[in-house]
Amino acid sequence: MRFLLPLLLVLSALTVLLPGCEPKEDIVTTDSSARLAFALDTVKFDTVFVSVGTVSKRLWVYNRNARAVRVAEISLQNRPGITYSLLVNGQPTLAARDVEIRGKDSLLVLVRATIDPTPNDLKPFLVVDDLKFRTNGNEQVVKVLSYGQNAYFHNQEEIRRNTVWKADKPHVIFDYALVDSLVTLTIEPGARIYSHGGAALLVGGTLRCNADFRPTDELKATDRNFVRFQADRREEFYQEIPGQWAGIWFLSSSRDNVVRFTEIKNSSFGLLVLNPKALRPFPAVTVENAVIQNISSTKLALSGLGIASLGGSALYAVAGDFAVRNTLLTNCEQYALVGLIGSSVQLDYCTIANYTTQANRETPSVFLGRTLEVNDRLVTLNPRLMVRNSIVWGSMRKGDELAFAEGEQYAGNISISNSVLKTSEYDNTGVLGQRKNGNILNPVEGPTYLFKSTPFRGKKLDYQLDTLSAASNKAMPLPDLTTDLLNRPRNPTTPDIGAYERVNP
């Protein structure tokens, strides 16, 4: 023990006398050959609506050197017409200075863009800027590229007179656009409507969406005359993500609505009729030659209307009427069609191909119910359903794609004929059974050959009929429906079931 104290004193003295041992990766080099490396040579934004800030894009900056570097300046040129902002080390800034990056380490820079309006540009226009890094006398540049797009903006807008939404520029909805009662909103062929997160188009009056478009030739799915509704996130990742905006809602005062040659995607509801007090006459919507897809809602609360919540659906009627023709409903994570308390729904030549790839669906594609609790009071009205020449199919492995709650009470209101159905509950000839009227139930070739391509067969989805499809040549001709979703002529004597008439390969 007597030697311990002198030893500690010697060690303490050595600690004081020894020079600081700083790790090599923390020592800043001033060598001009020490340059940075970048994960990207260009930071690219998808089309940016003017005056609307983008999401942030990431740029990783690497110091491949053994020693640390001090970046004297990180800055943007910010040319006229566009404003970029940066987030460096968690701090928002227009220019960052003296930023150190340890040896063999990296720095994350976030870039965000806002583009000023340019009224004369109707088409997307290119805007380019330079993101500069100055280190030890070296200047390195990463390009920042955006496509600007002028648009009509509808921010909590109340439409109180007859209005036309033109197709020359996109329309962007924030929060909501409300069509007042006794007012008509007309949407021109080819219009593009983008909705910000959670936004909705609310219709208290009348919506005429592409109502007067009359094609003369066969159409492609990408035809420029289709009206298209989707969310305003333009990045590739978000192109098929459900539930990004609220959808198109028809209120109890709404009348005589028409939605034709229209695509609605990535919303909580496609078309929702909300008439919880069951006021007469019911709101009515005619849907023709439409595609409604990528629908999901995690029980949207509607307490302001006296309803606890509703699950998402492509078509949802609460005391409302739908007449639907030549329409495809697909990738709905809860329902494809719901009709409640007195609703009347008619499907002619429709395809419900309800494959859900993002979620494990536990709800049927088609659901009818006669009761709904509104303001703590049970409303009871029998719904009606007529289905002709249509397909009701999907990826639900346990359970039916059809469900008629208390169906025995309104069995006489259900008429399904010449349709392909996936059901075990109603695979009989009883009062609710559907093994009659020319229906085809649970065909063995259904999972594989009903459609050209599904999420479980092939990569590119295609819900047109396969050459071996059980739906081929099995429809009953309807004199007033002689073309399909893409305006192709239907066989006059043996048309195909579903939205698409099969084209021979």
MIVOFI-606787 format. One record per residue (C-alpha): x, y, z; residue in one letter; residue number from 1. Coordinates in Angstrom, 1 decimal, decimal comma. Example, Ala and Ser with C-alpha at 12.3 -4.5 7.8 and 13.67 -1.06 7.14 Angstrom:
BEGIN
<<12,3 -4,5 7,8> 'A' 1>;
<<13,7 -1,1 7,1> 'S' 2>;
END
This chain:
BEGIN
<<0,0 0,0 0,0> 'M' 1>;
<<2,9 2,4 0,7> 'R' 2>;
<<3,8 2,3 -3,0> 'F' 3>;
<<0,3 3,0 -4,2> 'L' 4>;
<<0,1 6,7 -3,5> 'L' 5>;
<<3,5 7,5 -5,2> 'P' 6>;
<<2,3 5,5 -8,2> 'L' 7>;
<<-0,9 7,4 -8,5> 'L' 8>;
<<1,0 10,7 -8,3> 'L' 9>;
<<3,3 9,6 -11,2> 'V' 10>;
<<0,3 8,5 -13,3> 'L' 11>;
<<-1,5 11,8 -12,7> 'S' 12>;
<<1,6 13,8 -13,7> 'A' 13>;
<<2,0 11,8 -16,9> 'L' 14>;
<<-1,7 12,5 -17,8> 'T' 15>;
<<-1,1 16,2 -17,5> 'V' 16>;
<<2,2 16,1 -19,5> 'L' 17>;
<<1,0 13,9 -22,3> 'L' 18>;
<<-0,4 15,7 -25,4> 'P' 19>;
<<-4,2 15,3 -26,1> 'G' 20>;
<<-4,9 12,1 -28,1> 'C' 21>;
<<-7,7 13,3 -30,5> 'E' 22>;
<<-9,1 10,6 -32,8> 'P' 23>;
<<-7,9 10,9 -36,4> 'K' 24>;
<<-11,5 11,1 -37,7> 'E' 25>;
<<-12,1 14,2 -35,5> 'D' 26>;
<<-9,1 16,1 -36,8> 'I' 27>;
<<-10,1 18,6 -39,5> 'V' 28>;
<<-8,0 18,5 -42,6> 'T' 29>;
<<-7,5 21,5 -44,8> 'T' 30>;
<<-6,1 19,5 -47,7> 'D' 31>;
<<-7,6 20,8 -50,9> 'S' 32>;
<<-7,8 17,2 -52,2> 'S' 33>;
<<-10,3 16,3 -49,6> 'A' 34>;
<<-13,5 16,3 -51,5> 'R' 35>;
<<-17,1 15,2 -50,7> 'L' 36>;
<<-19,1 12,5 -52,3> 'A' 37>;
<<-22,9 12,5 -52,9> 'F' 38>;
<<-25,6 9,9 -53,0> 'A' 39>;
<<-27,2 11,7 -55,9> 'L' 40>;
<<-25,9 14,0 -58,6> 'D' 41>;
<<-29,4 15,6 -59,0> 'T' 42>;
<<-32,1 16,0 -56,4> 'V' 43>;
<<-35,3 15,5 -58,4> 'K' 44>;
<<-38,8 16,5 -57,3> 'F' 45>;
<<-42,0 15,2 -59,0> 'D' 46>;
<<-44,3 17,8 -60,5> 'T' 47>;
<<-44,8 20,6 -57,9> 'V' 48>;
<<-47,9 22,7 -57,8> 'F' 49>;
<<-47,1 26,4 -57,7> 'V' 50>;
<<-47,3 28,1 -54,3> 'S' 51>;
<<-47,5 24,6 -52,6> 'V' 52>;
<<-44,5 23,4 -50,7> 'G' 53>;
<<-43,1 20,0 -51,6> 'T' 54>;
<<-42,2 17,2 -49,3> 'V' 55>;
<<-38,5 17,1 -48,3> 'S' 56>;
<<-36,1 15,2 -50,5> 'K' 57>;
<<-33,0 13,6 -48,9> 'R' 58>;
<<-29,4 14,1 -50,0> 'L' 59>;
<<-26,7 12,1 -48,3> 'W' 60>;
<<-23,3 13,8 -48,3> 'V' 61>;
<<-20,3 11,5 -47,6> 'Y' 62>;
<<-16,8 12,3 -46,3> 'N' 63>;
<<-14,7 9,4 -47,6> 'R' 64>;
<<-11,6 10,8 -46,1> 'N' 65>;
<<-9,9 9,5 -43,0> 'A' 66>;
<<-9,9 12,9 -41,3> 'R' 67>;
<<-12,8 15,3 -40,7> 'A' 68>;
<<-13,7 18,1 -43,1> 'V' 69>;
<<-15,3 21,5 -42,4> 'R' 70>;
<<-17,7 22,5 -45,1> 'V' 71>;
<<-17,4 26,3 -45,3> 'A' 72>;
<<-20,8 26,8 -46,9> 'E' 73>;
<<-23,8 24,8 -48,1> 'I' 74>;
<<-26,1 27,1 -50,1> 'S' 75>;
<<-28,6 27,4 -52,9> 'L' 76>;
<<-28,6 29,9 -55,7> 'Q' 77>;
<<-32,4 30,4 -55,3> 'N' 78>;
<<-33,0 31,7 -58,8> 'R' 79>;
<<-36,1 33,8 -59,4> 'P' 80>;
<<-39,4 31,9 -59,4> 'G' 81>;
<<-38,4 29,2 -57,1> 'I' 82>;
<<-37,5 29,0 -53,4> 'T' 83>;
<<-35,6 26,1 -51,9> 'Y' 84>;
<<-35,0 25,7 -48,2> 'S' 85>;
<<-32,6 23,3 -46,4> 'L' 86>;
<<-32,6 21,4 -43,3> 'L' 87>;
<<-29,0 20,7 -42,1> 'V' 88>;
<<-28,2 19,0 -38,8> 'N' 89>;
<<-31,8 19,4 -37,9> 'G' 90>;
<<-31,8 23,2 -38,4> 'Q' 91>;
<<-33,9 24,9 -41,1> 'P' 92>;
<<-31,8 27,3 -43,1> 'T' 93>;
<<-31,2 28,9 -46,5> 'L' 94>;
<<-27,4 28,6 -46,1> 'A' 95>;
<<-25,4 26,6 -43,6> 'A' 96>;
<<-21,8 27,4 -42,7> 'R' 97>;
<<-18,8 25,7 -41,1> 'D' 98>;
<<-20,5 22,3 -41,0> 'V' 99>;
<<-18,1 19,5 -39,9> 'E' 100>;
<<-18,3 15,9 -41,1> 'I' 101>;
<<-16,2 13,4 -39,3> 'R' 102>;
<<-13,9 11,1 -41,2> 'G' 103>;
<<-15,7 8,2 -42,9> 'K' 104>;
<<-19,0 9,7 -41,8> 'D' 105>;
<<-22,0 11,3 -43,6> 'S' 106>;
<<-24,4 14,3 -43,4> 'L' 107>;
<<-28,1 14,3 -44,3> 'L' 108>;
<<-29,3 17,4 -46,1> 'V' 109>;
<<-33,1 17,8 -46,6> 'L' 110>;
<<-34,3 20,0 -49,5> 'V' 111>;
<<-37,8 21,5 -49,9> 'R' 112>;
<<-39,1 23,5 -52,9> 'A' 113>;
<<-41,8 26,1 -53,4> 'T' 114>;
<<-42,4 27,4 -57,0> 'I' 115>;
<<-43,9 30,8 -57,7> 'D' 116>;
<<-46,9 31,1 -60,0> 'P' 117>;
<<-46,3 31,8 -63,7> 'T' 118>;
<<-49,7 32,5 -65,2> 'P' 119>;
<<-48,8 32,0 -68,8> 'N' 120>;
<<-47,6 28,4 -68,3> 'D' 121>;
<<-50,4 25,9 -68,6> 'L' 122>;
<<-48,1 22,9 -69,1> 'K' 123>;
<<-45,5 21,7 -66,6> 'P' 124>;
<<-42,3 23,7 -66,8> 'F' 125>;
<<-38,8 22,9 -65,8> 'L' 126>;
<<-37,0 24,8 -63,0> 'V' 127>;
<<-33,4 24,0 -62,1> 'V' 128>;
<<-31,2 25,3 -59,3> 'D' 129>;
<<-27,7 24,6 -57,8> 'D' 130>;
<<-27,0 23,3 -54,4> 'L' 131>;
<<-23,4 24,3 -53,7> 'K' 132>;
<<-20,9 22,8 -51,2> 'F' 133>;
<<-17,6 24,7 -50,6> 'R' 134>;
<<-14,9 22,8 -48,8> 'T' 135>;
<<-11,2 23,7 -48,5> 'N' 136>;
<<-11,4 25,9 -51,5> 'G' 137>;
<<-13,3 23,4 -53,6> 'N' 138>;
<<-16,8 24,1 -54,9> 'E' 139>;
<<-19,0 21,1 -55,7> 'Q' 140>;
<<-22,5 21,3 -57,1> 'V' 141>;
<<-25,5 19,1 -56,9> 'V' 142>;
<<-28,3 20,0 -59,3> 'K' 143>;
<<-31,9 20,5 -57,9> 'V' 144>;
<<-34,6 19,9 -60,5> 'L' 145>;
<<-38,3 20,4 -60,3> 'S' 146>;
<<-41,3 20,5 -62,7> 'Y' 147>;
<<-43,6 23,3 -61,8> 'G' 148>;
<<-47,3 23,2 -62,6> 'Q' 149>;
<<-49,9 25,9 -62,3> 'N' 150>;
<<-53,2 24,9 -60,9> 'A' 151>;
<<-56,6 26,1 -59,7> 'Y' 152>;
<<-56,7 25,9 -55,9> 'F' 153>;
<<-59,9 25,3 -53,9> 'H' 154>;
<<-59,2 25,9 -50,2> 'N' 155>;
<<-62,4 25,5 -48,1> 'Q' 156>;
<<-64,2 26,8 -51,1> 'E' 157>;
<<-68,0 27,1 -51,1> 'E' 158>;
<<-69,4 27,0 -54,7> 'I' 159>;
<<-72,6 29,1 -54,6> 'R' 160>;
<<-73,3 29,4 -58,3> 'R' 161>;
<<-73,2 27,1 -61,3> 'N' 162>;
<<-69,5 26,5 -62,0> 'T' 163>;
<<-67,4 24,7 -64,6> 'V' 164>;
<<-64,0 23,2 -63,6> 'W' 165>;
<<-61,9 23,4 -66,8> 'K' 166>;
<<-59,3 21,0 -67,9> 'A' 167>;
<<-56,6 23,4 -68,9> 'D' 168>;
<<-54,9 23,3 -65,5> 'K' 169>;
<<-55,1 20,8 -62,6> 'P' 170>;
<<-57,4 21,5 -59,7> 'H' 171>;
<<-56,1 21,1 -56,1> 'V' 172>;
<<-58,5 20,8 -53,2> 'I' 173>;
<<-57,4 21,7 -49,6> 'F' 174>;
<<-59,7 20,7 -46,8> 'D' 175>;
<<-62,8 20,7 -48,9> 'Y' 176>;
<<-64,7 22,2 -51,9> 'A' 177>;
<<-68,5 22,4 -51,2> 'L' 178>;
<<-71,1 22,5 -53,9> 'V' 179>;
<<-74,0 24,3 -52,4> 'D' 180>;
<<-77,6 23,0 -52,7> 'S' 181>;
<<-79,4 24,0 -56,0> 'L' 182>;
<<-76,0 24,6 -57,6> 'V' 183>;
<<-74,3 22,5 -60,3> 'T' 184>;
<<-70,6 21,8 -60,6> 'L' 185>;
<<-69,6 20,6 -64,1> 'T' 186>;
<<-66,2 19,0 -64,6> 'I' 187>;
<<-64,9 19,0 -68,2> 'E' 188>;
<<-63,5 16,0 -70,0> 'P' 189>;
<<-59,8 15,5 -69,2> 'G' 190>;
<<-59,8 17,4 -65,9> 'A' 191>;
<<-57,3 16,4 -63,2> 'R' 192>;
<<-58,3 16,9 -59,6> 'I' 193>;
<<-55,8 16,4 -56,8> 'Y' 194>;
<<-56,8 16,4 -53,1> 'S' 195>;
<<-54,5 17,3 -50,2> 'H' 196>;
<<-54,4 14,8 -47,3> 'G' 197>;
<<-57,9 14,3 -45,9> 'G' 198>;
<<-59,6 16,7 -48,3> 'A' 199>;
<<-63,0 16,0 -49,9> 'A' 200>;
<<-65,3 17,2 -52,6> 'L' 201>;
<<-68,7 17,7 -50,9> 'L' 202>;
<<-71,8 17,9 -53,1> 'V' 203>;
<<-74,9 19,5 -51,7> 'G' 204>;
<<-76,2 20,3 -55,1> 'G' 205>;
<<-75,4 18,5 -58,4> 'T' 206>;
<<-72,2 17,1 -59,8> 'L' 207>;
<<-71,9 16,5 -63,5> 'R' 208>;
<<-68,5 14,9 -64,0> 'C' 209>;
<<-67,8 14,3 -67,7> 'N' 210>;
<<-71,5 13,9 -68,2> 'A' 211>;
<<-71,6 15,0 -71,8> 'D' 212>;
<<-68,5 13,1 -73,1> 'F' 213>;
<<-69,5 10,9 -76,0> 'R' 214>;
<<-66,5 8,9 -77,4> 'P' 215>;
<<-66,7 7,7 -81,0> 'T' 216>;
<<-63,9 5,1 -80,9> 'D' 217>;
<<-62,4 2,6 -78,6> 'E' 218>;
<<-60,6 4,1 -75,6> 'L' 219>;
<<-57,4 3,3 -73,8> 'K' 220>;
<<-57,3 3,2 -70,0> 'A' 221>;
<<-54,9 6,2 -70,2> 'T' 222>;
<<-57,2 8,2 -72,5> 'D' 223>;
<<-56,8 11,9 -71,9> 'R' 224>;
<<-60,6 12,5 -71,8> 'N' 225>;
<<-61,0 10,6 -68,6> 'F' 226>;
<<-61,5 12,8 -65,5> 'V' 227>;
<<-59,1 11,7 -62,8> 'R' 228>;
<<-59,3 12,2 -59,1> 'F' 229>;
<<-56,4 11,3 -56,8> 'Q' 230>;
<<-54,2 12,6 -53,9> 'A' 231>;
<<-51,7 15,4 -54,4> 'D' 232>;
<<-48,7 13,3 -53,4> 'R' 233>;
<<-47,0 12,9 -56,8> 'R' 234>;
<<-44,0 10,7 -55,8> 'E' 235>;
<<-43,9 7,2 -57,3> 'E' 236>;
<<-44,3 5,6 -53,9> 'F' 237>;
<<-47,7 7,1 -53,3> 'Y' 238>;
<<-49,2 6,4 -56,7> 'Q' 239>;
<<-51,2 3,4 -55,5> 'E' 240>;
<<-51,5 4,0 -51,7> 'I' 241>;
<<-55,2 3,9 -50,5> 'P' 242>;
<<-56,7 6,4 -48,0> 'G' 243>;
<<-54,8 9,6 -48,8> 'Q' 244>;
<<-57,9 11,8 -49,2> 'W' 245>;
<<-61,5 11,6 -48,2> 'A' 246>;
<<-63,3 11,1 -51,6> 'G' 247>;
<<-66,4 12,6 -53,1> 'I' 248>;
<<-69,4 12,9 -50,7> 'W' 249>;
<<-73,0 13,6 -51,7> 'F' 250>;
<<-75,1 15,2 -49,0> 'L' 251>;
<<-78,8 14,7 -48,3> 'S' 252>;
<<-79,7 17,7 -50,5> 'S' 253>;
<<-77,8 16,4 -53,5> 'S' 254>;
<<-79,8 15,5 -56,7> 'R' 255>;
<<-79,3 14,2 -60,2> 'D' 256>;
<<-75,5 13,5 -60,1> 'N' 257>;
<<-73,6 11,9 -63,0> 'V' 258>;
<<-70,1 10,6 -62,9> 'V' 259>;
<<-68,9 9,2 -66,3> 'R' 260>;
<<-65,5 8,2 -67,8> 'F' 261>;
<<-63,8 9,0 -64,5> 'T' 262>;
<<-61,1 7,4 -62,4> 'E' 263>;
<<-61,1 7,8 -58,6> 'I' 264>;
<<-58,2 6,4 -56,7> 'K' 265>;
<<-56,3 6,4 -53,4> 'N' 266>;
<<-59,1 7,7 -51,2> 'S' 267>;
<<-61,1 6,7 -48,1> 'S' 268>;
<<-64,3 6,5 -50,1> 'F' 269>;
<<-64,8 6,7 -53,8> 'G' 270>;
<<-68,4 8,0 -53,9> 'L' 271>;
<<-70,2 8,3 -50,6> 'L' 272>;
<<-73,9 9,2 -50,3> 'V' 273>;
<<-74,6 10,6 -46,8> 'L' 274>;
<<-78,3 10,9 -46,0> 'N' 275>;
<<-78,4 9,5 -42,4> 'P' 276>;
<<-81,9 10,9 -41,6> 'K' 277>;
<<-83,2 9,1 -44,7> 'A' 278>;
<<-84,8 12,3 -46,1> 'L' 279>;
<<-86,8 11,9 -49,3> 'R' 280>;
<<-86,1 12,0 -52,1> 'P' 281>;
<<-82,9 10,1 -51,7> 'F' 282>;
<<-79,7 11,6 -53,3> 'P' 283>;
<<-79,0 9,7 -56,6> 'A' 284>;
<<-75,8 9,1 -58,4> 'V' 285>;
<<-75,4 7,6 -61,9> 'T' 286>;
<<-72,0 6,1 -62,5> 'V' 287>;
<<-70,9 5,0 -66,0> 'E' 288>;
<<-67,6 3,8 -67,4> 'N' 289>;
<<-65,6 4,5 -64,3> 'A' 290>;
<<-62,7 3,0 -62,4> 'V' 291>;
<<-62,6 3,3 -58,6> 'I' 292>;
<<-59,6 1,8 -56,9> 'Q' 293>;
<<-57,2 1,8 -53,9> 'N' 294>;
<<-59,8 2,6 -51,3> 'I' 295>;
<<-59,4 2,4 -47,5> 'S' 296>;
<<-60,6 4,1 -44,3> 'S' 297>;
<<-59,9 3,0 -40,8> 'T' 298>;
<<-63,5 3,6 -39,5> 'K' 299>;
<<-63,9 7,3 -40,4> 'L' 300>;
<<-65,7 9,0 -37,6> 'A' 301>;
<<-68,8 11,0 -38,5> 'L' 302>;
<<-70,0 12,1 -35,1> 'S' 303>;
<<-71,1 15,4 -36,5> 'G' 304>;
<<-73,7 13,5 -38,5> 'L' 305>;
<<-74,8 11,3 -35,7> 'G' 306>;
<<-73,0 8,3 -37,0> 'I' 307>;
<<-70,3 6,6 -35,0> 'A' 308>;
<<-68,1 5,6 -38,0> 'S' 309>;
<<-68,0 4,1 -41,4> 'L' 310>;
<<-65,5 1,7 -43,1> 'G' 311>;
<<-64,1 2,7 -46,4> 'G' 312>;
<<-65,8 1,7 -49,7> 'S' 313>;
<<-65,6 2,4 -53,4> 'A' 314>;
<<-69,4 3,0 -53,4> 'L' 315>;
<<-71,1 3,7 -50,1> 'Y' 316>;
<<-74,8 4,6 -49,8> 'A' 317>;
<<-76,5 5,7 -46,6> 'V' 318>;
<<-80,1 6,2 -47,7> 'A' 319>;
<<-79,0 6,9 -51,3> 'G' 320>;
<<-79,3 5,5 -54,8> 'D' 321>;
<<-76,6 4,3 -57,2> 'F' 322>;
<<-77,1 3,3 -60,8> 'A' 323>;
<<-73,8 1,9 -62,0> 'V' 324>;
<<-72,8 0,6 -65,4> 'R' 325>;
<<-69,6 -0,5 -67,1> 'N' 326>;
<<-67,5 0,2 -63,9> 'T' 327>;
<<-64,5 -1,5 -62,3> 'L' 328>;
<<-64,2 -1,5 -58,4> 'L' 329>;
<<-60,9 -2,8 -57,2> 'T' 330>;
<<-58,3 -2,9 -54,3> 'N' 331>;
<<-60,8 -1,8 -51,6> 'C' 332>;
<<-59,4 -2,7 -48,2> 'E' 333>;
<<-62,8 -2,8 -46,5> 'Q' 334>;
<<-65,7 -2,9 -48,9> 'Y' 335>;
<<-66,3 -2,3 -52,6> 'A' 336>;
<<-70,1 -1,6 -52,3> 'L' 337>;
<<-72,2 -0,8 -49,3> 'V' 338>;
<<-76,0 -0,1 -49,3> 'G' 339>;
<<-77,6 0,8 -46,0> 'L' 340>;
<<-81,1 1,9 -44,7> 'I' 341>;
<<-83,3 2,0 -47,8> 'G' 342>;
<<-80,5 2,5 -50,4> 'S' 343>;
<<-81,1 1,2 -53,9> 'S' 344>;
<<-78,2 0,0 -55,9> 'V' 345>;
<<-78,2 -1,3 -59,5> 'Q' 346>;
<<-75,1 -2,8 -61,1> 'L' 347>;
<<-75,0 -3,6 -64,9> 'D' 348>;
<<-71,9 -5,0 -66,5> 'Y' 349>;
<<-69,7 -4,2 -63,6> 'C' 350>;
<<-66,6 -5,8 -62,3> 'T' 351>;
<<-65,7 -6,0 -58,6> 'I' 352>;
<<-62,2 -7,5 -58,6> 'A' 353>;
<<-61,4 -6,8 -55,0> 'N' 354>;
<<-57,9 -7,9 -54,5> 'Y' 355>;
<<-56,2 -6,2 -51,6> 'T' 356>;
<<-52,4 -6,4 -51,5> 'T' 357>;
<<-51,7 -3,9 -48,6> 'Q' 358>;
<<-54,0 -5,5 -46,0> 'A' 359>;
<<-55,7 -8,7 -44,9> 'N' 360>;
<<-59,3 -7,9 -45,7> 'R' 361>;
<<-61,9 -9,4 -43,3> 'E' 362>;
<<-65,0 -7,7 -44,8> 'T' 363>;
<<-67,0 -8,8 -47,9> 'P' 364>;
<<-66,9 -6,8 -51,1> 'S' 365>;
<<-70,6 -6,3 -51,2> 'V' 366>;
<<-72,6 -5,5 -48,0> 'F' 367>;
<<-76,3 -4,7 -47,5> 'L' 368>;
<<-77,8 -3,6 -44,2> 'G' 369>;
<<-81,3 -2,5 -43,2> 'R' 370>;
<<-80,3 -0,8 -39,9> 'T' 371>;
<<-78,0 2,1 -38,8> 'L' 372>;
<<-77,7 3,9 -35,5> 'E' 373>;
<<-78,1 7,6 -36,0> 'V' 374>;
<<-78,1 10,0 -33,0> 'N' 375>;
<<-78,6 7,0 -30,7> 'D' 376>;
<<-81,7 6,0 -32,6> 'R' 377>;
<<-81,9 2,9 -34,8> 'L' 378>;
<<-83,1 3,7 -38,3> 'V' 379>;
<<-84,5 0,7 -40,2> 'T' 380>;
<<-85,3 0,6 -43,9> 'L' 381>;
<<-84,9 -2,3 -46,3> 'N' 382>;
<<-82,3 -1,8 -49,0> 'P' 383>;
<<-82,6 -2,9 -52,7> 'R' 384>;
<<-80,0 -4,5 -54,9> 'L' 385>;
<<-80,2 -5,4 -58,6> 'M' 386>;
<<-77,1 -7,0 -60,2> 'V' 387>;
<<-77,0 -8,0 -63,9> 'R' 388>;
<<-74,1 -9,3 -66,0> 'N' 389>;
<<-71,5 -8,5 -63,3> 'S' 390>;
<<-68,6 -10,0 -61,4> 'I' 391>;
<<-68,3 -10,0 -57,7> 'V' 392>;
<<-64,9 -11,5 -56,9> 'W' 393>;
<<-61,9 -10,9 -54,6> 'G' 394>;
<<-59,1 -12,2 -52,4> 'S' 395>;
<<-61,0 -12,8 -49,2> 'M' 396>;
<<-60,1 -16,4 -48,4> 'R' 397>;
<<-62,4 -17,0 -45,4> 'K' 398>;
<<-65,9 -15,9 -45,8> 'G' 399>;
<<-68,0 -14,5 -48,6> 'D' 400>;
<<-67,7 -11,6 -51,0> 'E' 401>;
<<-71,4 -11,1 -50,4> 'L' 402>;
<<-73,2 -10,3 -47,1> 'A' 403>;
<<-76,8 -9,4 -46,7> 'F' 404>;
<<-77,4 -8,6 -43,0> 'A' 405>;
<<-80,9 -9,7 -41,9> 'E' 406>;
<<-81,3 -10,5 -45,6> 'G' 407>;
<<-84,5 -12,6 -45,0> 'E' 408>;
<<-86,3 -9,4 -44,2> 'Q' 409>;
<<-85,7 -8,0 -47,7> 'Y' 410>;
<<-85,0 -11,1 -49,9> 'A' 411>;
<<-87,6 -9,9 -52,4> 'G' 412>;
<<-85,5 -6,7 -52,9> 'N' 413>;
<<-82,5 -8,7 -54,1> 'I' 414>;
<<-82,2 -9,7 -57,7> 'S' 415>;
<<-78,9 -11,0 -59,2> 'I' 416>;
<<-78,7 -12,6 -62,6> 'S' 417>;
<<-76,2 -13,7 -65,2> 'N' 418>;
<<-73,3 -12,8 -62,8> 'S' 419>;
<<-70,1 -14,5 -61,5> 'V' 420>;
<<-70,2 -14,6 -57,7> 'L' 421>;
<<-67,7 -15,8 -55,1> 'K' 422>;
<<-70,0 -17,0 -52,2> 'T' 423>;
<<-70,5 -20,0 -50,1> 'S' 424>;
<<-73,3 -18,6 -47,8> 'E' 425>;
<<-75,6 -18,1 -50,8> 'Y' 426>;
<<-74,5 -21,1 -52,9> 'D' 427>;
<<-78,0 -22,5 -52,9> 'N' 428>;
<<-81,4 -22,0 -54,4> 'T' 429>;
<<-83,1 -20,8 -51,2> 'G' 430>;
<<-84,7 -17,4 -50,6> 'V' 431>;
<<-81,3 -15,7 -50,5> 'L' 432>;
<<-79,5 -18,4 -52,6> 'G' 433>;
<<-78,0 -17,3 -55,9> 'Q' 434>;
<<-77,6 -20,6 -57,7> 'R' 435>;
<<-80,2 -19,5 -60,2> 'K' 436>;
<<-81,0 -16,9 -62,8> 'N' 437>;
<<-78,0 -17,8 -64,9> 'G' 438>;
<<-75,5 -17,0 -62,2> 'N' 439>;
<<-72,1 -18,7 -62,1> 'I' 440>;
<<-71,0 -19,4 -58,5> 'L' 441>;
<<-67,4 -20,2 -57,4> 'N' 442>;
<<-66,1 -21,4 -60,8> 'P' 443>;
<<-63,1 -23,7 -60,2> 'V' 444>;
<<-61,1 -21,7 -62,8> 'E' 445>;
<<-62,0 -18,5 -61,1> 'G' 446>;
<<-58,9 -17,9 -59,0> 'P' 447>;
<<-56,6 -18,5 -61,9> 'T' 448>;
<<-58,4 -17,7 -65,2> 'Y' 449>;
<<-61,2 -15,3 -64,4> 'L' 450>;
<<-59,0 -12,3 -65,3> 'F' 451>;
<<-56,0 -11,7 -67,4> 'K' 452>;
<<-53,8 -10,8 -64,4> 'S' 453>;
<<-54,3 -10,3 -60,7> 'T' 454>;
<<-51,9 -9,5 -57,9> 'P' 455>;
<<-51,4 -13,2 -57,5> 'F' 456>;
<<-50,9 -13,9 -61,2> 'R' 457>;
<<-48,5 -11,8 -63,2> 'G' 458>;
<<-47,1 -8,4 -62,4> 'K' 459>;
<<-49,2 -5,9 -64,4> 'K' 460>;
<<-52,8 -5,9 -63,1> 'L' 461>;
<<-55,4 -6,4 -65,9> 'D' 462>;
<<-59,0 -7,2 -65,0> 'Y' 463>;
<<-60,1 -7,8 -68,5> 'Q' 464>;
<<-61,2 -11,4 -69,1> 'L' 465>;
<<-58,8 -14,3 -69,6> 'D' 466>;
<<-59,4 -16,5 -72,7> 'T' 467>;
<<-60,5 -19,3 -70,3> 'L' 468>;
<<-62,7 -17,0 -68,1> 'S' 469>;
<<-66,0 -18,4 -66,9> 'A' 470>;
<<-67,5 -15,0 -67,6> 'A' 471>;
<<-66,9 -15,2 -71,4> 'S' 472>;
<<-70,1 -15,2 -73,5> 'N' 473>;
<<-72,4 -15,7 -70,5> 'K' 474>;
<<-74,1 -12,3 -70,2> 'A' 475>;
<<-77,7 -11,5 -71,1> 'M' 476>;
<<-77,8 -8,7 -73,8> 'P' 477>;
<<-79,1 -5,4 -72,5> 'L' 478>;
<<-80,4 -3,4 -75,4> 'P' 479>;
<<-79,4 0,0 -74,0> 'D' 480>;
<<-75,8 -1,1 -73,2> 'L' 481>;
<<-74,0 -2,0 -76,3> 'T' 482>;
<<-70,4 -1,0 -75,4> 'T' 483>;
<<-68,1 -1,7 -72,5> 'D' 484>;
<<-66,0 0,4 -70,2> 'L' 485>;
<<-63,5 1,3 -72,9> 'L' 486>;
<<-66,3 1,9 -75,5> 'N' 487>;
<<-65,7 -1,4 -77,3> 'R' 488>;
<<-68,8 -2,9 -78,9> 'P' 489>;
<<-70,3 -5,8 -77,0> 'R' 490>;
<<-71,4 -9,0 -78,8> 'N' 491>;
<<-75,1 -8,4 -79,6> 'P' 492>;
<<-76,1 -12,0 -78,7> 'T' 493>;
<<-73,5 -13,5 -76,3> 'T' 494>;
<<-71,8 -10,6 -74,6> 'P' 495>;
<<-69,3 -11,1 -71,7> 'D' 496>;
<<-70,0 -10,7 -68,0> 'I' 497>;
<<-68,3 -7,7 -66,4> 'G' 498>;
<<-67,1 -4,3 -67,3> 'A' 499>;
<<-64,8 -5,4 -70,2> 'Y' 500>;
<<-65,8 -7,2 -73,3> 'E' 501>;
<<-63,1 -9,7 -74,1> 'R' 502>;
<<-61,0 -9,0 -77,2> 'V' 503>;
<<-59,7 -12,2 -78,9> 'N' 504>;
<<-55,9 -12,4 -78,7> 'P' 505>;
END
